[in-house]
Amino acid sequence: MIDLKTVFSVSQLARHLNDHLRNEFGSIRIQGEVASFTRASSGHWYLALKDESAQLKAVMFRQRNVLAGFFPAVGDKVEVLAQLTMYEQRGELQLIIDVMKKAGQGNLHEQYLQLKTKLTQEGLFDSARKRPLPSVVFNLGVITSLQAAALADVKQALARRAPHVEYSVYHTAVQGEQAAAQIIEALRKADSAGHEALVLCRGGGSLEDLWSFNVEAVVRAVAACKTPIVVGVGHETDVTLAEFAADLRAATPTAAAELISWPTSELLSEIQSLHVGLRKALRHRAQMLVQRVDRAELGLLTPTAYLNTLESRLSTANGRLPRLVERGLAQQNNSIQVLWESVSLEMNAAQNSANRSAQLLESGLMAAQRRNIAALDSRVDRLGSVVEAVSPQRTLERGYAFLQPQHGNAVVRSVLDVQTGDALRATVADGEILVNVREKTELRGPFNEDVKNSR
């Protein structure tokens, strides 16, 4: 109780009332009709809510209203989660709104259709802006709740289909009032982490349960991702706006994991095929180089043939000398000398030119051969790294193990291969562990049926 002797200033009393309102009411839910609405240049919303007998002013700041998914209009029935405060400068009561939605569940489908139409007209869902997924993914980012069944589905699919894929999980709520903001933040972190692809997923539910994936800010965050992204929400019949904005839509979380991963067996087969092709290319390149050297060596014989021709001409001229002696032996001898000097010069020039051409060709061939061999060595090293990454030893180093009977070499593939009390050897990365089967539990699934049918 306030002492009547205490004298408050106006600002002191206003602050006292403000603190009292915050402590007394906290966050409250209010339903009413929008009596007025203004969107400021800052992005904040200023509005008034009313019913038949009262009216309250309200404000919804930009960082909160971007998650609303719609713009309220005068006359709309809305439900808000807000705090009751007093605007001290004017001495007016006002609501600070954190969450707003249209009153009544039936409006959700209408909001869904309106936002879908709006974003479609903007071109946000156009196939032209969607990017292809990487042909092979080794590093994956998964955005979902750590408690969601969808995460277990993704893990099982990757372990079964592509154990070579390493993944990081970015936790976020997937439904509720805080889910949209958390999803946007998780997308931002995953997109900046350097992954080759992203998966955003959650299990099925009602339209209200899945609504976070229809919030405009979430849909735009999916579309803005620089990393190729697959969205798999709910069951095959559930389609959210975030899926339309993704580079690829998956019907379920399991389907999302399968679409993003290349089976390890197929990857190994492709590596083997590339290895065979590489060896063929090396052999072909070597044969081509040998042929070029052979042709170059043939070209070096041309000056010799030219010399033989000149020597034949000289012999012919010498044969004519006896008949020309009377016309001037001195003149003929001079002609012969000039001819011989010319032959020598031409022969030397031709030989020098051929030698230079051979040296240049040999240098070029050797440089090209060194570059090709270096490139092939680099590619073989990369392929070797991939093969090593999926080797049995590396698989054991990631925490896996395989079981065998204590006295035997058979591999335990199913709970049907062992009995309670059996002694087993568990092989891990750095040795073996002897274990006893105390209890076994059979899981139903396609794998178990295949094992039973094979017995």
PAVEX-185057 format. One record per residue (C-alpha): residue number from 1; x, y, z. Coordinates in Angstrom, 2 decimals, m for minus. Example, Ala and Ser with C-alpha at 12.3 -4.5 7.8 and 13.67 -1.06 7.14 Angstrom:
BEGIN
PT_1_12.30_m4.50_7.80
PT_2_13.67_m1.06_7.14
//
This chain:
BEGIN
PT_1_0.00_0.00_0.00
PT_2_1.36_3.41_m0.95
PT_3_1.98_5.89_1.86
PT_4_m0.14_9.03_1.34
PT_5_2.82_11.13_2.44
PT_6_4.79_9.95_m0.59
PT_7_4.73_12.42_m3.46
PT_8_5.35_11.01_m6.97
PT_9_6.40_12.89_m10.04
PT_10_4.34_12.18_m13.14
PT_11_7.12_10.11_m14.73
PT_12_7.65_8.15_m11.48
PT_13_3.97_7.30_m11.28
PT_14_3.91_6.34_m14.98
PT_15_6.87_3.98_m14.53
PT_16_5.27_2.52_m11.40
PT_17_2.04_1.84_m13.29
PT_18_3.95_0.34_m16.22
PT_19_5.86_m2.05_m13.94
PT_20_2.64_m3.01_m12.18
PT_21_0.89_m3.81_m15.49
PT_22_3.78_m5.95_m16.73
PT_23_4.04_m7.89_m13.46
PT_24_0.29_m8.29_m13.00
PT_25_m0.67_m9.42_m16.49
PT_26_2.50_m10.74_m18.18
PT_27_1.64_m12.16_m21.63
PT_28_m2.10_m12.41_m22.30
PT_29_m4.29_m13.58_m25.20
PT_30_m6.80_m11.08_m26.55
PT_31_m9.37_m11.45_m29.32
PT_32_m10.95_m8.48_m31.03
PT_33_m11.70_m6.62_m34.24
PT_34_m9.13_m4.43_m36.02
PT_35_m10.50_m0.90_m35.68
PT_36_m7.57_0.85_m37.41
PT_37_m4.28_m0.21_m38.98
PT_38_m1.13_1.67_m40.09
PT_39_2.11_0.24_m41.45
PT_40_4.96_2.67_m40.75
PT_41_7.97_3.16_m43.03
PT_42_10.05_1.43_m40.34
PT_43_7.97_m1.71_m40.84
PT_44_6.24_m1.48_m37.44
PT_45_2.44_m1.93_m37.26
PT_46_0.23_0.47_m35.29
PT_47_m3.38_m0.58_m34.80
PT_48_m6.37_m0.55_m32.48
PT_49_m8.42_m3.55_m31.30
PT_50_m12.04_m3.21_m30.24
PT_51_m15.16_m5.11_m29.30
PT_52_m18.71_m3.95_m28.61
PT_53_m17.80_m1.74_m25.65
PT_54_m14.05_m1.03_m25.52
PT_55_m10.97_m0.27_m27.59
PT_56_m7.19_m0.58_m27.00
PT_57_m4.26_0.77_m28.98
PT_58_m1.55_m1.71_m29.97
PT_59_1.85_m1.92_m31.66
PT_60_3.55_m4.91_m33.34
PT_61_7.22_m4.34_m34.10
PT_62_8.74_m5.38_m37.43
PT_63_10.81_m8.32_m36.11
PT_64_7.56_m9.88_m34.85
PT_65_5.07_m8.94_m37.58
PT_66_7.16_m10.52_m40.36
PT_67_6.17_m13.86_m38.83
PT_68_2.43_m13.16_m38.89
PT_69_1.95_m14.38_m42.45
PT_70_m0.67_m11.72_m43.36
PT_71_m1.47_m8.00_m43.19
PT_72_m4.48_m7.26_m40.97
PT_73_m7.22_m5.11_m42.41
PT_74_m9.86_m3.00_m40.67
PT_75_m12.72_m5.31_m39.72
PT_76_m10.58_m8.47_m39.40
PT_77_m11.18_m10.65_m36.35
PT_78_m7.77_m11.44_m34.84
PT_79_m6.29_m13.19_m31.82
PT_80_m3.07_m11.80_m30.34
PT_81_m0.53_m12.74_m27.68
PT_82_0.55_m9.43_m26.13
PT_83_1.82_m7.56_m23.08
PT_84_m0.22_m4.75_m21.53
PT_85_1.91_m1.63_m20.99
PT_86_1.51_2.11_m20.67
PT_87_3.02_4.48_m23.22
PT_88_4.54_6.83_m20.64
PT_89_5.06_9.85_m22.92
PT_90_1.32_10.07_m23.57
PT_91_m0.06_8.29_m20.54
PT_92_m1.95_5.82_m22.75
PT_93_m2.49_2.09_m22.30
PT_94_m1.27_m0.01_m25.23
PT_95_m0.66_m3.62_m26.19
PT_96_2.77_m4.77_m27.40
PT_97_1.88_m7.70_m29.67
PT_98_4.23_m10.69_m30.02
PT_99_2.02_m13.07_m32.06
PT_100_m1.02_m12.41_m34.25
PT_101_m3.29_m14.76_m36.15
PT_102_m6.74_m14.53_m37.65
PT_103_m9.39_m15.68_m35.22
PT_104_m10.73_m19.16_m35.93
PT_105_m9.01_m22.23_m37.39
PT_106_m11.04_m21.99_m40.59
PT_107_m9.06_m18.96_m41.74
PT_108_m5.78_m20.88_m42.02
PT_109_m6.64_m22.48_m45.36
PT_110_m7.74_m19.09_m46.71
PT_111_m4.42_m17.56_m45.60
PT_112_m2.56_m20.47_m47.21
PT_113_m4.26_m19.91_m50.57
PT_114_m3.82_m16.13_m50.46
PT_115_m0.10_m16.36_m49.69
PT_116_0.42_m19.08_m52.30
PT_117_m1.21_m16.87_m54.95
PT_118_0.89_m13.87_m53.91
PT_119_4.23_m15.72_m53.97
PT_120_3.38_m17.50_m57.22
PT_121_2.73_m14.14_m58.88
PT_122_6.10_m12.91_m57.58
PT_123_7.79_m15.88_m59.28
PT_124_9.12_m17.31_m56.01
PT_125_8.00_m20.82_m57.01
PT_126_9.19_m20.69_m60.66
PT_127_11.13_m23.75_m61.78
PT_128_13.63_m21.48_m63.57
PT_129_15.05_m20.25_m60.24
PT_130_15.48_m23.75_m58.80
PT_131_19.00_m25.20_m58.81
PT_132_20.01_m28.81_m59.54
PT_133_21.27_m30.87_m56.62
PT_134_24.95_m31.93_m56.57
PT_135_25.51_m35.26_m58.31
PT_136_27.34_m36.59_m55.24
PT_137_26.85_m35.27_m51.68
PT_138_29.36_m36.05_m48.92
PT_139_28.49_m33.23_m46.46
PT_140_24.81_m32.62_m45.60
PT_141_23.01_m30.18_m43.28
PT_142_19.72_m31.39_m41.70
PT_143_17.34_m28.79_m40.22
PT_144_14.71_m30.32_m37.90
PT_145_13.90_m31.00_m34.25
PT_146_16.21_m33.33_m32.35
PT_147_13.09_m34.98_m30.92
PT_148_11.30_m35.36_m34.27
PT_149_10.60_m38.78_m35.76
PT_150_11.65_m37.21_m39.07
PT_151_15.27_m37.06_m37.86
PT_152_15.25_m40.79_m37.09
PT_153_13.84_m41.47_m40.58
PT_154_16.62_m39.43_m42.22
PT_155_19.35_m41.14_m40.16
PT_156_18.03_m44.61_m41.00
PT_157_17.79_m43.81_m44.71
PT_158_21.36_m42.47_m44.85
PT_159_22.78_m45.38_m42.82
PT_160_21.07_m47.90_m45.10
PT_161_21.59_m46.19_m48.44
PT_162_24.64_m43.91_m48.19
PT_163_26.80_m44.37_m45.07
PT_164_29.52_m42.29_m46.74
PT_165_27.42_m39.11_m46.23
PT_166_28.42_m37.05_m43.19
PT_167_25.71_m34.77_m41.78
PT_168_25.19_m32.06_m39.15
PT_169_21.83_m31.49_m37.43
PT_170_20.56_m27.95_m36.78
PT_171_17.91_m28.13_m34.06
PT_172_14.73_m26.05_m34.30
PT_173_11.19_m26.24_m33.04
PT_174_8.95_m27.43_m35.90
PT_175_5.60_m26.24_m34.54
PT_176_4.33_m23.67_m32.09
PT_177_4.62_m19.93_m31.73
PT_178_8.43_m19.81_m31.72
PT_179_8.96_m22.34_m34.51
PT_180_9.03_m19.92_m37.46
PT_181_11.74_m17.71_m35.96
PT_182_13.83_m20.74_m34.96
PT_183_13.50_m22.33_m38.41
PT_184_14.72_m19.12_m40.07
PT_185_17.75_m18.93_m37.74
PT_186_18.59_m22.62_m38.24
PT_187_18.41_m22.16_m42.04
PT_188_20.76_m19.19_m41.81
PT_189_23.33_m21.15_m39.78
PT_190_23.16_m24.23_m42.00
PT_191_23.37_m22.17_m45.21
PT_192_26.58_m20.46_m44.02
PT_193_28.28_m23.68_m42.82
PT_194_29.60_m24.80_m46.21
PT_195_27.42_m27.88_m46.73
PT_196_26.94_m29.29_m50.23
PT_197_23.16_m29.59_m49.71
PT_198_20.47_m29.03_m47.04
PT_199_17.37_m30.97_m45.92
PT_200_14.52_m29.25_m44.02
PT_201_12.02_m31.79_m42.68
PT_202_9.42_m32.77_m40.10
PT_203_6.69_m35.41_m39.75
PT_204_3.01_m35.11_m40.57
PT_205_0.29_m33.25_m38.70
PT_206_m2.70_m30.98_m39.01
PT_207_m2.66_m27.72_m40.97
PT_208_m2.15_m25.87_m37.71
PT_209_0.74_m28.19_m36.70
PT_210_2.48_m27.58_m40.05
PT_211_1.69_m23.87_m40.18
PT_212_5.24_m22.74_m39.39
PT_213_6.22_m24.03_m42.87
PT_214_3.54_m21.78_m44.43
PT_215_4.71_m18.56_m42.73
PT_216_5.83_m16.08_m45.40
PT_217_9.16_m15.31_m43.71
PT_218_10.03_m19.03_m43.53
PT_219_9.08_m19.58_m47.19
PT_220_11.25_m16.64_m48.27
PT_221_14.15_m17.90_m46.11
PT_222_14.00_m21.27_m47.90
PT_223_14.01_m19.55_m51.30
PT_224_16.96_m17.34_m50.28
PT_225_19.27_m20.24_m49.34
PT_226_22.49_m20.22_m51.37
PT_227_22.92_m23.96_m50.73
PT_228_20.68_m26.36_m52.74
PT_229_17.84_m27.42_m50.41
PT_230_15.29_m30.25_m50.28
PT_231_12.16_m29.82_m48.12
PT_232_10.17_m32.85_m46.94
PT_233_7.31_m32.04_m44.56
PT_234_4.61_m34.43_m43.36
PT_235_3.17_m37.23_m45.43
PT_236_2.66_m37.46_m49.20
PT_237_m0.68_m35.61_m48.94
PT_238_0.81_m32.69_m46.95
PT_239_2.15_m29.85_m49.13
PT_240_3.48_m26.68_m47.50
PT_241_4.56_m23.45_m49.16
PT_242_8.15_m24.03_m48.02
PT_243_8.22_m27.13_m50.26
PT_244_7.18_m25.04_m53.29
PT_245_10.07_m22.63_m52.57
PT_246_12.70_m25.39_m52.23
PT_247_14.93_m26.55_m55.07
PT_248_13.32_m29.98_m54.73
PT_249_10.24_m31.18_m52.85
PT_250_10.22_m34.59_m51.14
PT_251_7.00_m36.37_m50.16
PT_252_8.43_m37.47_m46.78
PT_253_11.60_m36.97_m44.70
PT_254_12.79_m40.45_m45.76
PT_255_12.28_m39.53_m49.41
PT_256_14.27_m36.31_m48.84
PT_257_17.26_m38.30_m47.55
PT_258_17.04_m40.70_m50.50
PT_259_16.80_m37.91_m53.08
PT_260_19.87_m36.13_m51.71
PT_261_22.16_m39.18_m51.49
PT_262_23.81_m41.39_m54.09
PT_263_23.95_m45.05_m52.92
PT_264_27.44_m46.06_m51.83
PT_265_27.36_m49.19_m54.01
PT_266_26.59_m47.14_m57.12
PT_267_29.26_m44.59_m56.18
PT_268_31.91_m47.32_m55.91
PT_269_30.80_m48.72_m59.27
PT_270_31.14_m45.27_m60.85
PT_271_34.63_m44.86_m59.36
PT_272_35.66_m48.23_m60.83
PT_273_34.29_m47.19_m64.22
PT_274_36.23_m43.91_m64.07
PT_275_39.39_m45.83_m63.16
PT_276_39.02_m48.11_m66.20
PT_277_38.38_m45.11_m68.45
PT_278_41.41_m43.32_m67.05
PT_279_43.69_m46.26_m67.85
PT_280_42.35_m46.44_m71.40
PT_281_42.91_m42.71_m71.86
PT_282_46.49_m43.01_m70.63
PT_283_47.27_m45.84_m73.05
PT_284_45.71_m43.95_m75.96
PT_285_47.63_m40.78_m75.11
PT_286_50.92_m42.68_m74.92
PT_287_50.28_m44.26_m78.34
PT_288_49.56_m40.85_m79.88
PT_289_52.80_m39.43_m78.47
PT_290_54.81_m42.36_m79.89
PT_291_53.24_m41.81_m83.33
PT_292_54.08_m38.10_m83.26
PT_293_57.71_m38.87_m82.40
PT_294_57.87_m41.41_m85.25
PT_295_56.53_m38.85_m87.73
PT_296_59.06_m36.30_m86.50
PT_297_61.91_m38.75_m87.01
PT_298_60.73_m39.41_m90.58
PT_299_60.81_m35.70_m91.26
PT_300_64.51_m35.56_m90.37
PT_301_65.36_m37.78_m93.39
PT_302_64.22_m35.12_m95.90
PT_303_67.57_m33.19_m96.08
PT_304_69.41_m36.46_m96.90
PT_305_67.05_m37.17_m99.79
PT_306_67.54_m33.62_m101.00
PT_307_71.31_m34.07_m100.88
PT_308_71.06_m37.25_m102.95
PT_309_69.15_m35.33_m105.63
PT_310_71.76_m32.60_m105.72
PT_311_74.56_m35.15_m105.96
PT_312_72.76_m36.79_m108.90
PT_313_72.55_m33.45_m110.66
PT_314_76.25_m32.88_m110.00
PT_315_77.13_m36.27_m111.47
PT_316_75.14_m35.48_m114.61
PT_317_76.94_m32.19_m115.00
PT_318_80.33_m33.88_m114.61
PT_319_79.37_m36.34_m117.34
PT_320_78.83_m33.51_m119.77
PT_321_82.25_m31.92_m119.08
PT_322_84.22_m33.73_m121.86
PT_323_81.85_m32.38_m124.52
PT_324_82.13_m28.85_m123.13
PT_325_85.91_m28.66_m122.73
PT_326_86.34_m27.04_m126.11
PT_327_83.81_m24.30_m125.28
PT_328_85.66_m23.19_m122.27
PT_329_87.03_m25.50_m119.61
PT_330_87.79_m22.58_m117.32
PT_331_84.20_m21.27_m117.41
PT_332_82.77_m24.75_m116.73
PT_333_85.03_m25.31_m113.77
PT_334_83.88_m22.01_m112.26
PT_335_80.23_m23.02_m112.72
PT_336_80.89_m26.33_m111.02
PT_337_82.48_m24.55_m108.04
PT_338_79.53_m22.15_m107.69
PT_339_77.10_m25.05_m107.88
PT_340_78.97_m26.99_m105.21
PT_341_78.98_m24.01_m102.80
PT_342_75.26_m23.50_m103.35
PT_343_74.59_m27.15_m102.64
PT_344_76.61_m26.99_m99.44
PT_345_74.79_m23.88_m98.18
PT_346_71.36_m25.29_m98.95
PT_347_72.24_m28.61_m97.35
PT_348_73.51_m26.94_m94.16
PT_349_70.47_m24.65_m93.91
PT_350_68.08_m27.55_m94.39
PT_351_69.89_m29.64_m91.78
PT_352_69.88_m26.77_m89.24
PT_353_66.18_m26.08_m89.77
PT_354_65.32_m29.75_m89.33
PT_355_67.38_m29.93_m86.12
PT_356_65.62_m26.87_m84.64
PT_357_62.18_m28.26_m85.51
PT_358_63.04_m31.59_m83.92
PT_359_64.26_m29.91_m80.72
PT_360_61.13_m27.73_m80.41
PT_361_58.86_m30.68_m81.07
PT_362_60.69_m32.84_m78.53
PT_363_60.48_m30.09_m75.86
PT_364_56.76_m29.58_m76.49
PT_365_56.07_m33.30_m76.36
PT_366_57.95_m33.73_m73.09
PT_367_56.17_m30.73_m71.45
PT_368_52.75_m31.97_m72.57
PT_369_53.54_m35.45_m71.31
PT_370_54.59_m34.07_m67.89
PT_371_51.39_m31.97_m67.59
PT_372_49.15_m34.88_m68.53
PT_373_50.88_m37.26_m66.14
PT_374_50.61_m34.68_m63.28
PT_375_46.88_m34.16_m63.95
PT_376_46.27_m37.91_m64.06
PT_377_48.23_m38.43_m60.83
PT_378_46.09_m35.75_m59.10
PT_379_42.86_m37.34_m60.27
PT_380_43.98_m40.81_m59.17
PT_381_44.84_m39.33_m55.72
PT_382_41.33_m37.83_m55.41
PT_383_39.70_m41.10_m56.42
PT_384_41.86_m42.89_m53.88
PT_385_40.66_m40.52_m51.15
PT_386_37.03_m41.30_m52.01
PT_387_37.71_m45.07_m51.98
PT_388_39.47_m44.75_m48.62
PT_389_36.52_m42.72_m47.19
PT_390_34.12_m45.61_m47.82
PT_391_36.55_m48.40_m46.88
PT_392_35.58_m50.88_m44.10
PT_393_38.30_m49.50_m41.78
PT_394_37.05_m45.90_m42.08
PT_395_33.47_m47.14_m41.48
PT_396_34.65_m48.81_m38.22
PT_397_36.46_m45.60_m37.19
PT_398_33.15_m43.71_m37.42
PT_399_31.73_m45.85_m34.61
PT_400_30.36_m48.89_m36.43
PT_401_31.14_m52.54_m35.57
PT_402_30.40_m55.98_m37.02
PT_403_29.64_m59.16_m35.10
PT_404_30.88_m62.74_m35.56
PT_405_30.51_m65.91_m33.47
PT_406_33.33_m66.28_m30.95
PT_407_34.60_m69.36_m32.81
PT_408_33.76_m68.73_m36.43
PT_409_34.08_m66.31_m39.34
PT_410_30.43_m65.84_m40.34
PT_411_29.06_m62.28_m40.05
PT_412_25.95_m61.71_m37.91
PT_413_23.44_m59.87_m40.13
PT_414_20.21_m60.40_m38.17
PT_415_18.89_m61.15_m34.69
PT_416_17.81_m64.47_m36.22
PT_417_21.50_m65.45_m36.54
PT_418_22.07_m65.54_m32.75
PT_419_20.47_m67.04_m29.66
PT_420_20.35_m65.76_m26.09
PT_421_23.57_m66.75_m24.34
PT_422_25.67_m66.93_m27.52
PT_423_29.24_m65.62_m27.27
PT_424_30.15_m63.12_m30.01
PT_425_33.17_m61.15_m31.20
PT_426_32.50_m57.45_m31.92
PT_427_35.15_m56.01_m34.23
PT_428_35.70_m52.23_m33.86
PT_429_38.28_m49.91_m35.36
PT_430_41.15_m50.84_m33.03
PT_431_40.42_m54.43_m31.98
PT_432_37.83_m56.96_m30.86
PT_433_35.40_m57.14_m27.92
PT_434_33.92_m60.42_m26.61
PT_435_30.20_m60.05_m25.77
PT_436_27.35_m62.34_m24.68
PT_437_23.78_m62.11_m26.00
PT_438_21.60_m61.38_m22.99
PT_439_18.47_m60.41_m24.87
PT_440_17.42_m59.80_m28.45
PT_441_14.55_m57.81_m29.95
PT_442_13.30_m58.33_m33.51
PT_443_12.28_m55.18_m35.43
PT_444_9.69_m55.52_m38.15
PT_445_10.69_m54.23_m41.56
PT_446_11.65_m55.12_m45.15
PT_447_15.14_m56.17_m44.07
PT_448_13.82_m58.76_m41.57
PT_449_11.41_m60.18_m44.16
PT_450_14.28_m60.54_m46.67
PT_451_16.39_m62.37_m44.06
PT_452_13.54_m64.74_m43.20
PT_453_12.78_m65.46_m46.85
PT_454_16.43_m66.25_m47.53
PT_455_16.54_m68.95_m44.80
//
